[in-house]
């Protein structure tokens, strides 16, 4: 093990201890919500109204201001987001109420003044629904405590437009649907009495499990159940509180596994992930049929769709009903459609879950259409880049290695699911720890890939393939595709065997298509049949010699591992492929036109997908049964791979083949259906591809369809994803430039953020120092602040709060009606 591997393994060990050890504080994985914490910090002590009820929350606000003056979550690159605006105003109000943190207030106001109009303009008057409700409410609340906000005096500005949008939203909403979950941010024109509030309390005493709304409800009503909820919350979190409480701990575990997988760390946490998924599946089996949730619909839908995707991807028998329940409740569908920004993370997860659709799962198709429609409307979300990536590039066309890079570099990769006034995010220290490991892991892979690619280039040159003088030189393309589609648990030998096979296939296919005469092609095919190069020369001899070297290399390694000789089996597979190329060449050179059945029978062999995966599968552990190397005994999964790969190629290459006078399925359908045009022919073939892919995916993921070992089935999947990637929207394999940027990012270019290489800050120490503003909740759980601090800091509040009843609590839950000069 070299130094890089040793460092990675050391980091993996530490992370396993921190994340998966028992007992583990799962709330430490979620960033505290500055907005909600500020609201708890505003609550007066019922016995000493001149002091805060939750001093540790106020202390958290004092010590968690960012260097730029903001409070609230940053993105994964440490940059402020729009969530920081209402959070910062709420924190300013809390500090102003208790007459503390003067310098913090000044810095916070400077941030708000510098960024409010800038952020609003960047959103192009299309802010998220929650922001249009919460931010104006915080502006009004700040005004009541004497905070001067200069942008309010500008006429016809973006802020006035935001207030107008809030008015439109609230006028169109019924009381039960939305406003009470934003109780603390509603304008004074919403005259809500205590009975309305208490009627909507959950069994746990919360208002929609929202700490901020419940804090506002408690200050308005003094309700004992609200107080019990808030006390439980603060005792559990002791400082910064989450945006939702309680949080499903199983959901947190799923999110952690999801983060590890999408950053490319799956192979280091196999056992831990299996344990989490096994527990999720046990709970899935034990639960009764999903009933409509009484609250937290977004979080439940997010969890159910995430669990479905992971369970299905790992071979568990799970029904689509586990997350498609929302389709059967018209009120929930209406709520999602009317609040699509708020449900954006859930809809993104629903859409991803439908990537794993099997044949006949019509509810998944409906869920896919429903979620896609809403995601296309989500223009203002900070998930926009991820949504565009998801909708524009099919899952089948994505290579794992490049996907890992995308997530490592994505500034919102720490977003988990939406909360009321901000997304739930992975806590900064946790996320930095994971991303640091992911970066080292990715760059270690790059170092391995660079060495292997150089070795492959030498092999290709030594055997005369790279400078043979005709056709496509695709050594780098071939290696890139296999390295990027298969994770490192596949050993170097397998990657090299697959890449060498693809190189030989490319050169030989071009020789049959464009270079060789029928006599030369017949001689080469016969030589492969008898496996004897006698009589060959020139290009034919080069191709045969390289092929012979590869076959003997695979057979020798298998003999050493398994003690059996498979050289004849491998030769038969290659002869079958060469014979199909010769048949197609005869069609082209003689002008013969086969039937569709004849074409597909030959074409699914000539695409040579099976020629790549079956020999390589012999080197996997567990290995491919030798019987599966015989053409008459190919498994259905192999035949599906062959036909799908052929049709994918046909859709993108029909124009080229039409110009060359050759035939493919698109052109054959056009010939057999004179009334059809080319678009209808393409649609016909694509419909077959979509149907076959669903069938193929079920064979890959579920047991009972074949006795192929799971690694063999997943190699089939990786192969199909490569074909889909190359032939997704164009014929990328034939292009000399289209893949170059992806190749560079996969193998050569270091991890980057924007135009600069990503450098993570060291993890902050658990300290009370103000400079360390990215502290975890754990630090504050273990380090309560001394109460003497508050005795020094708190004087008589300069702001008086009117009481709604004789509880001594201010009417902070409703911002008073304030008239601003917008004209």
C-alpha positions in Angstrom: 0.0 0.0 0.0 1.5 3.4 -1.0 1.3 6.6 1.0 -1.9 7.9 -0.8 -3.7 4.6 0.0 -2.5 4.7 3.6 -3.7 8.3 4.1 -7.1 7.4 2.6 -7.5 4.3 4.7 -6.6 6.3 7.8 -9.2 8.9 7.0 -11.8 6.2 6.3 -11.1 4.6 9.7 -11.6 7.9 11.5 -14.8 8.7 9.6 -16.2 5.3 10.4 -15.6 6.0 14.0 -17.2 9.4 13.8 -20.2 8.6 11.6 -21.2 5.0 12.2 -20.0 4.3 15.8 -22.6 3.7 18.5 -23.8 5.7 20.3 -23.7 8.5 17.7 -25.4 11.9 17.9 -27.2 12.1 14.5 -28.2 15.7 15.1 -24.6 16.6 14.8 -24.7 15.7 11.1 -27.2 18.4 10.4 -26.3 22.1 10.3 -28.1 24.1 13.0 -30.6 26.6 11.7 -29.6 30.1 12.7 -33.1 31.3 11.8 -34.9 28.9 14.2 -32.2 29.3 16.9 -32.7 33.0 16.8 -36.4 32.6 17.4 -35.8 30.5 20.5 -33.3 33.1 21.6 -36.1 35.7 21.5 -38.4 33.9 24.0 -38.4 35.7 27.5 -38.0 33.6 30.6 -41.5 33.3 32.1 -40.1 33.8 35.6 -37.6 36.5 34.6 -39.0 38.3 31.6 -36.0 40.5 31.3 -33.8 37.5 30.5 -34.0 34.9 27.7 -35.6 31.6 28.4 -33.0 29.8 26.4 -29.7 31.4 27.1 -27.7 28.8 25.3 -29.6 29.7 22.1 -28.7 33.3 22.4 -25.1 32.3 23.2 -25.1 30.3 20.0 -26.2 33.3 18.0 -23.5 35.4 19.6 -20.8 33.0 18.7 -21.8 31.7 15.3 -21.8 34.8 13.1 -19.7 34.4 9.9 -16.8 36.6 9.1 -18.9 38.3 6.4 -21.4 39.3 9.1 -24.1 36.8 8.1 -25.8 34.0 10.0 -27.2 31.0 8.3 -26.0 28.1 6.1 -23.3 28.6 3.6 -23.1 26.4 0.5 -20.5 23.7 0.3 -17.9 26.2 -0.8 -18.5 28.5 2.2 -20.4 31.2 0.2 -23.5 32.8 1.7 -26.9 31.9 0.2 -30.3 33.6 0.2 -31.2 31.7 3.4 -28.7 34.0 5.1 -30.8 37.1 4.7 -33.8 36.2 6.9 -31.5 34.3 9.3 -29.3 37.3 9.7 -32.3 39.6 10.4 -33.7 37.1 12.9 -30.4 37.0 14.7 -30.1 40.8 14.7 -33.6 41.0 16.3 -32.7 38.5 19.0 -29.5 40.3 19.9 -31.3 43.7 19.8 -34.1 42.4 22.0 -31.6 41.5 24.8 -29.3 44.5 24.2 -26.2 42.4 23.5 -23.8 41.9 20.6 -23.6 45.5 19.3 -20.7 44.7 17.1 -22.4 41.6 15.7 -25.5 43.6 15.0 -23.5 46.2 13.0 -21.7 43.5 11.0 -25.0 41.8 10.4 -26.6 45.0 9.1 -23.6 45.6 6.8 -24.1 42.1 5.3 -27.9 42.7 4.8 -27.4 46.1 3.2 -24.6 44.8 0.9 -26.4 41.7 -0.3 -30.2 42.0 -0.2 -30.7 43.8 -3.5 -27.8 41.9 -5.0 -29.4 38.5 -4.2 -32.8 39.6 -5.2 -31.6 40.8 -8.6 -29.7 37.5 -9.1 -33.0 35.7 -8.5 -34.5 37.9 -11.3 -37.8 38.5 -9.3 -38.4 34.8 -9.0 -37.5 34.1 -5.4 -38.6 30.8 -3.7 -42.0 30.9 -2.2 -40.8 30.5 1.3 -38.4 33.4 0.9 -41.1 35.7 -0.3 -43.0 35.0 2.9 -40.2 34.9 5.5 -37.9 37.7 4.4 -40.5 40.5 4.4 -41.7 39.3 7.8 -38.2 39.6 9.2 -37.8 43.0 7.6 -41.0 44.1 9.4 -39.9 42.5 12.6 -36.5 44.3 12.4 -38.3 47.6 11.9 -40.2 47.2 15.1 -37.0 46.9 17.1 -35.6 50.1 15.6 -33.4 48.5 12.9 -32.9 50.9 10.0 -32.9 49.2 6.7 -31.9 51.6 4.0 -33.2 49.7 1.0 -36.8 50.2 2.3 -36.7 53.8 1.2 -35.9 53.1 -2.4 -39.0 53.4 -4.7 -39.8 50.7 -7.2 -37.0 48.5 -6.0 -36.7 44.7 -5.9 -37.6 44.7 -2.2 -40.9 46.4 -2.9 -41.6 43.8 -5.6 -40.9 41.0 -3.0 -43.4 42.5 -0.6 -46.0 42.6 -3.4 -45.3 39.0 -4.2 -45.8 38.0 -0.5 -49.2 39.8 -0.5 -50.2 37.9 -3.6 -49.2 34.6 -2.1 -51.0 35.2 1.2 -54.1 36.4 -0.5 -54.3 33.2 -2.5 -53.7 30.8 0.5 -56.2 29.3 2.9 -55.3 29.4 6.5 -54.9 25.6 6.8 -52.6 25.3 3.8 -49.6 27.5 4.4 -49.7 30.5 6.7 -49.6 28.9 10.1 -46.4 27.0 9.3 -44.9 30.5 8.8 -46.7 31.9 11.9 -43.7 33.9 13.0 -43.4 35.8 9.7 -47.0 36.7 9.0 -47.9 40.4 8.7 -50.2 42.0 11.3 -53.1 41.9 8.8 -53.3 38.2 9.6 -55.4 38.3 12.7 -55.0 34.8 14.0 -56.4 33.9 17.4 -55.1 31.5 20.0 -57.7 28.8 19.2 -56.6 28.7 15.6 -53.0 28.2 16.7 -53.8 25.5 19.4 -56.1 23.7 17.0 -53.1 23.1 14.6 -50.6 21.9 17.2 -49.1 18.5 16.7 -49.3 15.8 19.3 -45.8 16.7 20.4 -46.8 20.3 21.1 -45.1 21.7 18.0 -46.6 23.7 15.2 -45.7 21.6 12.1 -42.5 20.5 13.9 -41.1 24.0 13.2 -39.0 25.4 16.1 -39.5 29.0 14.8 -43.3 28.7 14.4 -43.6 26.9 17.7 -41.6 29.6 19.5 -43.9 32.2 18.0 -47.0 30.1 19.0 -45.6 29.8 22.6 -45.0 33.6 22.9 -48.6 34.2 21.7 -50.4 31.6 23.8 -48.1 30.4 26.6 -49.3 26.9 25.8 -47.7 24.3 28.1 -47.5 21.7 25.3 -45.5 24.2 23.2 -43.2 24.8 26.1 -42.6 21.1 26.6 -41.7 20.8 22.9 -39.3 23.7 23.1 -37.7 22.4 26.3 -37.2 18.9 24.7 -35.7 20.5 21.6 -33.2 22.7 23.5 -32.3 19.8 25.8 -31.6 17.6 22.8 -29.6 20.1 20.9 -28.3 22.5 23.6 -27.5 25.5 21.5 -28.1 25.7 17.8 -31.4 23.9 16.9 -32.3 22.3 13.5 -35.0 23.7 11.2 -37.2 20.7 11.9 -37.6 18.8 15.2 -37.7 15.9 15.7 -35.7 14.6 12.7 -36.1 11.0 11.7 -32.7 9.4 12.6 -33.1 6.8 9.9 -33.4 9.6 7.4 -30.2 11.1 8.6 -28.4 7.8 8.2 -29.8 7.4 4.7 -28.6 10.9 3.8 -25.1 10.1 5.1 -24.9 6.9 3.1 -26.2 8.9 0.0 -23.5 11.5 0.5 -20.8 8.9 0.7 -22.0 7.1 -2.4 -22.4 10.2 -4.6 -19.0 11.5 -3.7 -17.4 8.2 -4.8 -16.6 6.6 -1.4 -19.0 3.6 -1.6 -16.2 1.0 -1.7 -14.8 2.2 1.6 -18.1 1.9 3.5 -19.7 -1.3 2.1 -20.5 -3.0 5.4 -21.8 0.2 7.0 -24.1 1.0 4.1 -25.4 -2.6 4.1 -26.2 -2.4 7.7 -28.2 0.9 7.2 -30.0 -0.5 4.2 -30.9 -3.8 6.0 -32.4 -1.8 8.8 -34.3 0.4 6.4 -35.6 -2.7 4.6 -36.7 -4.3 7.9 -38.7 -1.2 8.7 -40.1 -1.2 5.2 -41.4 -4.8 5.7 -42.8 -4.0 9.1 -44.7 -0.9 8.2 -48.3 -1.2 7.0 -49.3 0.3 3.7 -48.3 3.9 3.5 -51.1 6.2 4.7 -51.2 9.9 4.1 -48.7 11.6 6.5 -50.2 14.0 8.9 -47.3 16.4 8.6 -43.7 16.7 7.2 -44.9 15.5 3.8 -41.8 16.8 2.1 -39.4 15.0 4.5 -41.4 11.8 4.3 -41.5 11.8 0.5 -37.8 12.7 0.4 -37.0 9.8 2.6 -39.3 7.2 0.9 -38.0 8.0 -2.6 -34.4 7.9 -1.4 -34.9 4.6 0.4 -36.6 3.1 -2.7 -33.7 4.1 -4.9 -31.0 2.7 -2.6 -32.9 -0.5 -1.8 -33.7 -1.3 -5.4 -30.2 -0.5 -6.5 -28.9 -3.0 -4.0 -31.2 -5.8 -5.0 -34.0 -5.5 -2.4 -37.5 -6.4 -3.5 -39.3 -3.1 -2.9 -42.5 -1.8 -4.4 -43.0 1.6 -6.0 -45.9 2.0 -3.6 -43.3 2.8 -0.9 -43.0 6.4 -2.3 -45.7 6.7 -4.9 -48.4 7.1 -2.2 -48.5 10.8 -2.8 -50.0 10.2 -6.3 -53.2 8.8 -4.7 -54.0 11.9 -2.6 -55.3 14.8 -4.6 -54.8 17.3 -1.7 -51.2 16.3 -1.4 -50.6 16.6 -5.2 -52.2 20.0 -5.1 -50.0 21.1 -2.2 -46.9 19.9 -4.0 -47.9 21.7 -7.2 -48.7 24.9 -5.4 -45.4 24.8 -3.4 -43.1 23.2 -5.9 -40.1 25.3 -4.8 -40.5 23.9 -1.2 -40.9 20.4 -2.6 -38.0 20.7 -5.0 -35.6 18.3 -3.2 -38.3 15.7 -2.7 -39.3 16.0 -6.4 -35.7 15.6 -7.4 -35.4 12.5 -5.3 -38.7 11.2 -6.8 -37.3 11.7 -10.3 -34.1 10.0 -9.5 -36.0 7.0 -8.0 -37.8 6.6 -11.3 -34.5 6.0 -13.1 -34.8 2.5 -11.7 -38.2 1.7 -13.4 -39.0 -1.8 -14.4 -41.5 -2.9 -17.1 -45.1 -2.4 -16.2 -44.5 0.1 -13.3 -47.0 2.7 -14.5 -47.2 4.5 -11.2 -43.4 5.1 -11.5 -44.0 6.5 -15.0 -46.7 8.8 -13.6 -44.4 9.9 -10.8 -41.6 10.6 -13.3 -43.9 12.8 -15.4 -45.3 14.6 -12.4 -41.9 15.4 -10.8 -40.3 16.4 -14.1 -43.1 18.9 -14.8 -42.5 20.5 -11.4 -38.7 20.4 -11.7 -38.9 22.2 -15.0 -40.8 25.0 -13.3 -38.3 25.3 -10.4 -36.3 28.2 -11.8 -35.2 30.0 -8.7 -34.1 27.1 -6.6 -30.4 26.8 -5.5 -30.8 23.3 -6.9 -31.2 24.6 -10.4 -27.8 23.3 -11.6 -28.6 19.8 -10.2 -32.0 19.8 -11.7 -30.7 20.7 -15.1 -28.1 18.0 -14.9 -30.7 15.5 -13.8 -33.2 16.4 -16.6 -30.7 16.8 -19.4 -28.5 13.7 -18.9 -30.2 10.3 -18.5 -28.9 8.2 -15.6 -27.9 5.4 -18.0 -25.6 7.9 -19.8 -23.7 8.9 -16.6 -20.3 7.5 -15.8 -19.8 7.0 -12.1 -16.3 8.6 -11.9 -17.4 11.8 -13.5 -20.6 11.9 -11.4 -18.4 11.7 -8.3 -16.4 14.7 -9.5 -19.6 16.7 -10.2 -20.8 16.1 -6.7 -17.4 16.9 -5.1 -17.3 20.2 -7.0 -21.0 21.1 -6.6 -21.4 24.0 -4.2 -24.8 22.8 -3.0 -23.7 19.2 -2.5 -24.4 19.6 1.2 -28.1 20.2 0.7 -30.1 17.3 2.1 -33.8 18.2 2.0 -35.8 21.4 2.2 -36.8 22.9 5.5 -39.4 25.6 6.0 -37.0 28.6 5.6 -33.9 26.9 4.3 -32.6 23.6 3.2 -31.4 21.1 5.7 -27.7 20.9 5.0 -24.9 18.5 6.1 -23.0 20.3 8.9 -19.9 22.1 7.7 -17.4 20.1 9.7 -19.0 16.8 8.6 -19.2 17.9 5.0 -15.6 19.1 4.9 -14.4 15.8 6.4 -16.2 13.8 3.8 -15.2 16.1 0.9 -11.6 16.0 1.9 -11.6 12.2 1.8 -13.5 12.3 -1.5 -11.0 14.6 -3.1 -8.0 12.4 -2.0 -9.9 9.3 -3.2 -10.6 10.9 -6.6 -7.1 12.1 -7.1 -5.7 8.7 -6.1 -7.9 7.1 -8.7 -6.6 9.7 -11.3 -3.0 8.7 -10.4 -3.9 5.0 -11.0 -5.7 5.8 -14.2 -2.8 7.9 -15.7 -0.4 5.0 -15.1 -2.7 2.4 -16.6 -3.5 4.6 -19.6 0.2 5.1 -20.4 0.7 1.3 -20.2 -2.2 0.8 -22.5 -0.9 3.2 -25.0 2.4 1.4 -25.0 0.6 -1.9 -25.6 -1.4 -0.5 -28.4 1.7 1.0 -30.1 3.8 -2.2 -29.6 1.1 -4.3 -31.4 0.8 -1.8 -34.2 -2.8 -0.8 -33.4 -2.4 2.9 -32.6 -0.7 3.7 -35.9 -2.3 1.1 -38.2 -3.1 3.9 -40.7 -6.9 3.8 -41.0 -10.0 4.2 -39.0 -10.4 5.6 -35.5 -7.6 5.7 -33.0 -9.5 5.3 -29.8 -7.0 4.0 -27.2 -7.7 6.8 -24.8 -11.5 6.7 -25.4 -11.6 3.0 -24.7 -9.6 3.3 -21.4 -11.6 6.4 -20.3 -14.9 4.7 -20.7 -14.0 1.6 -18.7 -12.2 3.4 -16.0 -14.9 6.0 -15.5 -17.8 3.5 -15.5 -16.3 1.0 -13.1 -15.2 1.7 -9.6 -11.8 0.7 -8.3 -12.8 -2.6 -6.7 -12.5 -4.0 -10.2 -8.8 -4.7 -10.4 -6.4 -3.2 -12.9 -6.3 -6.5 -14.9 -10.0 -6.3 -15.6 -9.9 -2.6 -16.7 -6.9 -3.4 -19.0 -8.6 -6.4 -20.5 -11.8 -4.5 -21.2 -9.9 -1.6 -22.7 -7.7 -3.8 -24.9 -10.8 -5.7 -26.1 -12.5 -2.4 -27.1 -9.4 -1.2 -28.9 -9.2 -4.4 -31.0 -12.9 -4.2 -31.7 -12.7 -0.6 -32.9 -9.7 -1.4 -35.2 -11.1 -4.6 -36.6 -14.6 -3.1 -37.1 -13.1 -0.2 -39.1 -11.1 -2.7 -41.1 -14.2 -4.6 -42.0 -16.2 -1.3 -42.7 -13.8 0.7 -44.7 -10.4 -0.8 -45.4 -10.4 -4.5 -46.2 -11.5 -6.2 -49.5 -14.0 -9.1 -49.2 -11.2 -11.5 -49.9 -9.1 -10.0 -47.1 -12.0 -10.0 -44.7 -12.9 -13.6 -45.5 -9.3 -14.7 -45.0 -9.1 -12.9 -41.6 -12.5 -14.4 -40.5 -11.4 -17.9 -41.5 -8.1 -17.3 -39.6 -9.9 -16.4 -36.5 -12.2 -19.5 -36.9 -9.2 -21.9 -37.0 -7.1 -19.6 -34.8 -4.1 -19.6 -37.1 -2.5 -16.6 -38.7 -1.1 -18.6 -41.6 -1.5 -16.7 -44.8 -2.3 -13.4 -43.2 -0.3 -10.2 -43.8 -0.4 -6.5 -43.4 -3.4 -5.2 -41.4 -5.0 -8.6 -41.0 -1.8 -10.0 -39.4 -1.6 -7.0 -37.0 -5.2 -7.4 -35.9 -4.9 -11.2 -35.5 -1.6 -11.0 -33.5 -3.0 -8.4 -31.1 -6.2 -10.5 -30.6 -4.2 -13.6 -30.0 -2.1 -11.9 -27.4 -5.2 -10.6 -25.6 -7.0 -14.0 -25.6 -3.9 -15.8 -24.3 -3.4 -13.2 -21.6 -7.0 -13.6 -20.3 -6.9 -17.4 -20.6 -3.6 -17.6 -18.8 -4.8 -15.5 -15.9 -8.0 -17.5 -15.6 -6.0 -20.7 -15.6 -3.9 -19.4 -12.8 -6.9 -18.3 -10.8 -9.4 -21.1 -11.5 -7.3 -24.0 -12.8 -9.3 -24.4 -16.0 -8.6 -23.6 -19.6 -11.1 -21.3 -21.4 -9.0 -20.4 -24.5 -11.3 -22.3 -26.8 -14.4 -20.6 -25.3 -12.8 -17.1 -25.8 -11.8 -17.9 -29.4 -15.4 -19.0 -30.2 -16.8 -15.7 -28.9 -14.3 -13.7 -31.0 -15.0 -15.8 -34.1 -18.7 -15.2 -33.7 -18.0 -11.5 -33.7 -15.7 -11.6 -36.7 -18.3 -13.6 -38.6 -21.0 -11.0 -37.9 -18.7 -8.3 -39.2 -18.0 -10.3 -42.4 -21.8 -10.8 -42.9 -22.4 -7.1 -42.6 -19.6 -6.3 -45.0 -21.0 -8.7 -47.6 -24.4 -6.9 -47.2 -22.7 -3.6 -47.8 -20.4 -4.5 -50.6 -23.0 -6.6 -52.5 -26.0 -4.3 -51.9 -28.0 -7.0 -50.1 -30.7 -5.8 -47.7 -31.6 -8.2 -44.9 -34.9 -8.4 -43.1 -35.2 -6.7 -39.7 -34.9 -10.0 -37.9 -31.8 -11.0 -39.9 -30.3 -7.6 -39.3 -30.8 -7.7 -35.5 -29.6 -11.2 -35.2 -26.3 -10.2 -36.8 -26.2 -6.6 -35.5 -26.5 -7.5 -31.8 -23.4 -9.7 -32.2 -21.5 -7.2 -34.4 -21.8 -4.4 -31.8 -19.5 -6.7 -29.7 -20.8 -5.7 -26.2 -20.8 -9.4 -25.2 -17.3 -9.7 -26.6 -16.2 -7.1 -24.0 -18.1 -8.2 -20.9 -18.1 -12.0 -21.0 -14.3 -12.6 -21.1 -13.7 -9.8 -18.5 -16.4 -11.4 -16.3 -14.2 -14.5 -16.1 -11.7 -12.6 -14.0 -14.3 -11.3 -11.5 -14.8 -12.8 -8.1 -17.0 -14.7 -8.1 -16.3 -15.7 -11.7 -18.6 -16.1 -14.7 -19.6 -19.8 -15.1 -17.8 -21.2 -18.2 -21.1 -22.4 -19.7 -22.2 -18.7 -20.1 -19.4 -18.2 -22.7 -21.2 -20.4 -25.2 -23.4 -18.4 -27.6 -26.3 -20.8 -27.3 -26.3 -20.4 -23.6 -26.0 -16.6 -23.3 -28.2 -15.3 -20.5 -31.1 -13.0 -21.2 -29.2 -10.1 -19.5 -26.4 -10.6 -22.0 -28.8 -10.7 -25.0 -30.6 -7.6 -23.8 -27.2 -5.8 -23.5 -26.3 -6.8 -27.0 -29.6 -5.6 -28.7 -29.8 -2.4 -26.7 -26.2 -1.4 -27.5 -26.9 -2.1 -31.2 -30.0 0.0 -31.3 -28.4 2.9 -29.4 -25.7 2.9 -32.0 -28.2 2.7 -34.9 -30.1 5.8 -33.7 -27.0 8.0 -33.8 -25.3 6.5 -36.8 -28.0 6.0 -39.4 -27.1 9.2 -41.3 -23.5 8.1 -41.7 -24.5 4.6 -42.7 -27.0 5.9 -45.2 -24.3 8.0 -46.8 -22.0 5.0 -46.9 -24.7 2.7 -48.4 -25.0 0.4 -45.4 -28.0 -0.5 -43.5 -29.3 -0.3 -39.9 -32.5 -0.7 -37.9 -33.7 2.9 -38.4 -33.3 2.7 -42.2 -34.8 -0.8 -42.3 -37.9 0.4 -40.5 -38.2 3.3 -42.9 -37.9 0.9 -45.9 -40.6 -1.4 -44.4 -42.9 1.5 -43.5 -43.1 3.8 -46.6 -45.7 6.0 -44.9 -43.3 6.8 -42.0 -40.7 9.6 -42.0 -37.3 9.5 -40.4 -38.4 11.0 -37.1 -41.1 8.3 -36.7 -38.5 5.6 -37.5 -36.2 7.0 -34.8 -39.1 7.1 -32.4 -39.9 3.5 -33.1 -36.4 2.3 -32.4 -36.1 4.5 -29.2 -39.4 3.0 -27.9 -37.9 -0.5 -28.3 -34.7 0.7 -26.5 -36.7 2.2 -23.6 -38.7 -1.0 -23.1 -35.6 -3.2 -23.3 -33.7 -1.0 -20.8 -36.4 -1.5 -18.2 -36.3 -5.2 -18.7 -32.5 -5.2 -18.7 -32.4 -3.2 -15.4 -34.7 -5.7 -13.7 -32.4 -8.5 -14.8 -29.4 -6.6 -13.4 -30.8 -5.6 -10.0 -33.1 -8.4 -9.1 -32.4 -12.1 -8.3 -34.2 -14.9 -10.1 -33.6 -13.9 -13.7 -30.2 -15.5 -14.1 -27.5 -17.3 -12.1 -24.9 -14.8 -13.0 -22.9 -13.5 -10.0 -23.8 -9.9 -9.0 -20.4 -8.5 -10.1 -21.0 -9.9 -13.6 -24.4 -8.3 -13.8 -23.1 -5.0 -12.7 -20.3 -5.2 -15.3 -23.1 -5.6 -17.9 -24.7 -2.4 -16.5 -21.4 -0.5 -16.7 -21.0 -1.6 -20.3 -24.5 -0.4 -21.2 -23.9 2.9 -19.5 -20.8 3.4 -21.7 -22.8 2.7 -24.8 -25.5 5.1 -23.7 -22.9 7.7 -22.9 -21.3 7.5 -26.3 -24.6 7.4 -28.2 -26.9 9.5 -26.0 -27.5 12.5 -28.2 -24.8 12.2 -30.9 -22.2 9.6 -32.0 -19.7 10.7 -29.4 -17.4 7.7 -30.1 -16.7 8.7 -33.6 -16.0 12.4 -32.7 -12.4 13.3 -32.2 -13.2 16.2 -29.8 -16.5 15.6 -28.0 -15.1 13.5 -25.2 -11.8 15.3 -24.6 -13.0 17.6 -21.8 -14.6 14.6 -19.9 -11.4 12.6 -20.4 -9.3 15.4 -19.0 -11.6 15.8 -16.0 -11.6 12.0 -15.4 -7.9 11.4 -15.6 -5.8 14.6 -15.6 -7.4 17.8 -14.2 -7.3 18.1 -10.4 -10.5 18.7 -8.5 -11.6 22.3 -9.0 -14.1 24.8 -7.7 -14.8 27.5 -10.3 -11.4 28.3 -11.8 -9.4 27.5 -8.7 -8.4 24.2 -7.1 -10.5 23.4 -4.1 -8.7 23.9 -0.8 -10.6 23.0 2.3 -10.1 24.8 5.5 -8.9 22.8 8.5 -11.7 21.5 10.7 -12.5 24.0 13.4 -11.6 23.1 17.0 -14.4 22.8 19.5 -13.9 26.2 21.1 -16.0 29.1 22.2 -13.8 31.6 20.3 -15.8 33.9 18.2 -13.5 33.5 15.2 -14.5 29.9 14.8 -18.0 30.3 13.5 -18.5 27.0 11.9 -18.9 25.0 15.0 -20.9 21.8 15.4 -23.8 21.4 17.7 -21.8 18.9 19.7 -19.3 21.6 20.7 -22.1 23.5 22.4 -23.7 20.4 23.9 -20.5 19.6 25.7 -19.5 23.2 26.5 -22.4 25.1 28.1 -21.7 28.8 28.5 -21.5 30.2 32.0 -24.5 32.1 33.2 -22.4 34.9 34.5 -21.9 36.0 30.9 -25.6 36.8 30.7 -25.5 38.7 34.0 -22.9 41.0 32.6 -24.5 41.4 29.1 -28.2 41.7 29.7 -29.6 44.9 30.9 -33.1 46.1 30.7 -34.3 45.5 27.1 -34.7 48.7 25.1 -37.6 47.3 23.2 -41.0 46.7 24.9 -43.1 43.8 23.7 -46.9 44.0 24.1 -48.6 41.0 25.6 -51.3 39.1 23.9 -52.5 37.7 27.2 -51.1 37.9 30.7 -48.2 35.6 30.1 -45.5 38.3 29.7 -44.6 37.1 26.2 -44.4 39.6 23.4 -46.5 39.4 20.2 -43.4 38.5 18.3 -45.1 35.9 16.2 -46.8 38.5 14.0 -44.8 41.4 12.7 -46.8 44.6 13.1 -48.2 46.3 10.1 -45.6 48.8 8.9 -46.1 51.2 6.1 -43.0 51.7 3.9 -42.5 54.4 1.3 -42.2 52.4 -1.9 -43.7 55.2 -4.1 
